[in-house]
Amino acid sequence: MSLSLTQLQALIQSTFGARDRQRGIEGTFMWFMEEVGELSAALRNGTQQERAAEFADVLAWLATLANNAGVDLEAALQEKYGTGCPGCGRTPCTCAPSDKP
């Protein structure tokens, strides 16, 4: 099954939405950060399967945060990165290595 970001957000909303709203943004952000920590550990010492599972968890919690904050991830990505690098506007990026992108 392939999911767009919009479909992922809708799936997360229908599956966990009531619980996520009750937890709120601050509580959800703490869970998100915990998952980022688990991803960090998996990238250092985990198997490929463990890494994939942690990437999925991080993305799911990011979708949860976006839902709670009223942000459409797909639209936000299109707006910021849809034409290439937000700094130089090119693909691939030609910004100086010291620049953020």
Secondary structure, DSSP 8 states (H G I E B T S, - for coil): ----HHHHHHHHHHHHHHHHHHHHHHHHHHHHHHHHHHHHHHHHH--HHHHHHHHHHHHHHHHHHHHHHT--HHHHHHHHHTTS-TTT--SS--S-TTS--
